[in-house]
Amino acid sequence: MFDDIHAEADPTVWDAADPLAGFRARFSLDNAGVIYLDGNSLGRPPRSVQAAMRDIIDGQWPHSLIKGWDHWIDLPARAGDRLAGAALGARPGEVLVSDSTSVNLYKLAAAALAAAPPGRRVIVTDDDNFPTDRYVLQGVAEQYGGELRTVETDIDTGVDPQAVAEAVGGDTALVSLSHVAYRSGALADMTEITDVAHDAGALVLWDLCHSVGSVDVALRDCDVDLAVGCTYKHVNAGPGAPAFLYVREDLHDRLRQPIWGWFSQADQFDMDAGYRPQTGVGRFAVGTPGVVGVAGVLAATELIAEAGMPAIREKSMRLGEYAARLVAARLTPLGFTLASPADPLRRGGHLTVRHPQAWQISQAMREAGVIPDYRTPERIRLGFAPLYNGYTEVRDAIDRMAEIVSTEAHVAYPADPGRVT
Ligand SMILES: *Cc1c(COP(=O)(O)O)cnc(C)c1O
């Protein structure tokens, strides 16, 4: 696979032939000279997202005032439907844009525990899951008289389906994992692990934060029960953009989330005395949505739909594999090691390298016009965004890393990471 990709290839040839190359101009590129490899933490702004937000702020809000709610009220469901089809392999009516990932995770995990029989109180996750996932699941387990069981995971190669199979059983209510590991980029086997959970009689809840907009997700084909994810990473909907949740349609009636807000009430504006949740995915809403943010998610999703997830995933894998080959050829001799799976099919949209001075190197990279992400312990994440990153950028980024380390330019930077994100 990817036999044409090697460290000595000329990346300008691939950039010239890239079917997605035109999408770069659709982004706001104030700092076009910067090689931005951190779109897996916060995507660059698409112009259409900025325009959609401006339209709410400058057009719809001042003009429509309260009448604006006549159409804003449907926006979270419309954005959810669009995301369902364009990026999640889900059906209309199964996805809702709402709240943050952490809050959605809480709502769905709590709903799963509340619906499980008394003998099923265990939530299974892995010890390298994203911190908010581990904390939220720990809280839900405690609040619902359950137990959080953590599967040991290699932080570079990701969660092993066999280990999950050994952890689940007749006591398990829920298996909740991240699809793409935030540190290594390891891609979990959604099909196999979902089957493992189902064979044990448990529900499965996938966190898609690092996969949505990068890996083509097939929730329906994998028969996934529940999922959550954010939209400010590979979906490019802006800082703190609202998240989404997915609940497979046949589960809507069976599940009730713990926050009984008025936006999930049937006939919301009847202002009834008692709580009666809606029948559809709207029963997982809580309160008034942030309209500017949701409008941004819808516009960002349109851009992904236009490019198409198969093309995005294909280029993402090629960018990542090119980076991996360059790492092997130019960075390994300088003391770096690969801290991601070697197989491109087992990786999401980022590649992680390890070096004892990773923190200092990441600071020197920023100074040299390359923005990566630093992650403990001793790791640098390189995120690839197929809609605005090119192959030549990847080569230049790795070259600059090699230059920094071979000239020891990084040793001038503080060795102690402060509070970083
Ligand atoms: C980024 C990320 C989150 C973020 O959750 P928020 O509630 O948006 O802060 C959660 N889970 C994973 C796996 C992530 O990568």
The ligand as a Tripos MOL2 file, in Angstrom:
@<TRIPOS>MOLECULE
LIG
   15    15     1     0     0
SMALL
NO_CHARGES

@<TRIPOS>ATOM
      1 C1        -10.9060   16.9000   22.2920 C.3       1 LIG1
      2 C2        -11.5330   15.7330   22.9700 C.ar      1 LIG1
      3 C3        -12.5580   15.9060   23.9050 C.ar      1 LIG1
      4 C4        -12.9840   17.2910   24.2970 C.3       1 LIG1
      5 O1        -14.1150   17.3470   25.0840 O.3       1 LIG1
      6 P1        -14.7560   18.7910   25.3640 P.3       1 LIG1
      7 O2        -15.9330   18.5250   26.1760 O.co2     1 LIG1
      8 O3        -15.0210   19.4290   24.0380 O.co2     1 LIG1
      9 O4        -13.7270   19.5990   26.0940 O.co2     1 LIG1
     10 C5        -13.1670   14.7800   24.4420 C.ar      1 LIG1
     11 N1        -12.7590   13.5380   24.0910 N.ar      1 LIG1
     12 C6        -11.7470   13.3340   23.2100 C.ar      1 LIG1
     13 C7        -11.3570   11.9480   22.8180 C.3       1 LIG1
     14 C8        -11.0940   14.4320   22.6310 C.ar      1 LIG1
     15 O5        -10.0950   14.2480   21.7760 O.3       1 LIG1
@<TRIPOS>BOND
     1     1     2 1
     2     2     3 ar
     3     2    14 ar
     4     3     4 1
     5     3    10 ar
     6     4     5 1
     7     5     6 1
     8     6     7 2
     9     6     8 1
    10     6     9 1
    11    10    11 ar
    12    11    12 ar
    13    12    13 1
    14    12    14 ar
    15    14    15 1
@<TRIPOS>SUBSTRUCTURE
     1 LIG1         1 GROUP 0 **** ****
